[in-house]
Amino acid sequence: MTDNNTSETSPAASYFGLEIPFMSLLGLVPEQAGDGVARCRLPWRADLTNSRGDVHGGTLMSVLDFCLSAAARGHETDVGMATIDMTTSFLSPGRTDLVVEARCLRRGMSIAFCEGEIRDASGELVCKASATFKVVRRRPGSD
């Protein structure tokens, strides 16, 4: 098995204070997070598409999951979000650069509820999602 880890040769991207190699691989560009909202941009690339040339649904769900959890987490890098449930509705194909926006509707001590959407370059709604996350707090003294 070959080691394709290129973290030593390329700088690690920061996703609102966290290093998330998968989001870097997808090319997700974080723009804003905090106070219960998050916004990212996904530049269109042919290698993110399905057989029809539309951004693959799995890609859309992955970036939504990250952006939704970022909205719930805000600026807290010592808090993680574990996805409990996520429902996604696909409304139109993604064929351009995409904007992902998410908001946290309510966050308690152990559960967060969020919703978000992806729009294309013309503002058309591509998909929307709602998700529930378990709030995972880092134990004191753990790295």
C-alpha positions in Angstrom: 0.0 0.0 0.0 1.3 3.4 -0.9 1.2 6.4 1.4 -0.5 9.3 -0.4 -0.4 11.6 2.6 0.8 14.9 1.3 0.4 16.9 4.5 4.2 17.4 4.8 4.4 19.0 1.3 1.2 21.1 1.3 0.0 23.5 4.0 -3.0 22.2 6.1 -6.2 24.1 5.4 -8.0 25.6 8.4 -11.7 24.9 8.5 -12.8 27.4 11.2 -9.9 26.4 13.4 -9.8 22.7 12.6 -7.8 20.7 10.1 -10.2 18.5 8.0 -8.4 16.7 5.2 -11.6 15.5 3.5 -13.0 19.0 3.1 -9.6 20.1 1.8 -9.7 17.2 -0.7 -13.1 18.4 -1.9 -11.8 21.9 -2.3 -14.4 23.5 0.1 -13.5 27.1 0.9 -14.6 28.3 4.4 -15.8 31.9 4.4 -17.5 32.7 7.7 -18.6 31.0 10.9 -19.8 32.0 14.3 -22.9 33.1 16.2 -24.9 30.1 14.9 -24.1 30.5 11.2 -21.6 29.2 8.8 -20.9 29.9 5.1 -18.6 28.0 2.7 -18.1 28.0 -1.1 -17.5 24.9 -3.2 -15.9 25.7 -6.6 -17.2 23.4 -9.4 -14.7 20.8 -10.5 -15.2 18.0 -13.0 -13.9 15.4 -10.5 -16.7 16.2 -8.1 -19.4 15.3 -10.6 -21.6 12.3 -11.4 -22.1 10.8 -14.8 -24.3 13.7 -15.9 -21.8 16.4 -15.0 -23.7 17.6 -11.9 -22.0 17.9 -8.6 -22.4 14.4 -7.0 -25.0 14.1 -4.2 -22.5 12.6 -1.9 -20.3 15.7 -2.3 -23.3 18.0 -1.6 -24.2 16.0 1.6 -20.6 16.0 2.8 -20.1 19.8 2.5 -23.6 20.4 4.0 -22.7 18.1 7.0 -19.5 20.1 7.6 -21.2 23.5 7.3 -24.1 22.5 9.5 -21.8 21.3 12.2 -19.7 24.4 11.9 -22.8 26.5 12.5 -23.5 24.5 15.6 -19.9 24.7 16.9 -19.3 28.4 16.2 -15.8 29.4 17.2 -15.4 26.7 19.8 -12.5 24.4 18.7 -12.7 22.3 21.9 -16.2 21.2 20.9 -17.0 18.7 18.2 -20.3 17.7 16.6 -21.2 14.1 15.8 -23.9 13.7 13.3 -26.9 11.8 14.6 -29.3 12.4 11.7 -29.3 14.4 8.5 -32.1 14.7 5.9 -31.3 16.2 2.5 -33.6 17.2 -0.3 -32.2 17.6 -3.7 -34.1 20.2 -5.7 -32.0 21.0 -8.8 -28.6 20.0 -10.2 -25.4 21.7 -9.1 -23.6 22.8 -12.3 -21.7 25.9 -11.2 -19.7 27.1 -8.1 -21.9 26.6 -5.1 -22.5 28.5 -1.9 -23.3 26.5 1.3 -25.0 28.4 4.2 -26.1 26.9 7.5 -27.6 28.0 10.7 -28.0 26.5 14.2 -31.6 26.6 15.2 -31.0 25.5 18.8 -28.0 24.1 20.7 -28.3 22.6 24.2 -25.7 20.9 26.4 -25.8 17.7 24.4 -27.8 18.2 21.2 -27.8 20.8 18.4 -30.4 21.2 15.6 -29.4 22.9 12.3 -30.6 23.6 8.8 -28.9 24.7 5.7 -28.9 25.0 2.0 -26.8 25.0 -1.1 -27.4 27.5 -3.9 -25.8 27.8 -7.4 -24.1 30.9 -8.9 -27.5 32.3 -10.0 -29.0 31.8 -6.5 -31.1 28.8 -7.5 -31.7 26.4 -4.6 -29.8 23.1 -5.3 -30.5 21.3 -2.0 -31.4 21.8 1.6 -30.8 19.8 4.7 -31.7 19.6 8.4 -29.5 17.8 10.9 -29.2 16.8 14.5 -25.8 16.6 16.2 -24.5 15.3 19.5 -22.3 17.9 21.1 -19.0 16.2 21.9 -16.8 18.1 24.5 -13.1 17.4 24.7 -12.1 15.9 28.0 -9.8 18.1 30.2 -6.2 17.2 29.5 -6.8 15.3 26.2 -5.2 16.4 23.0 
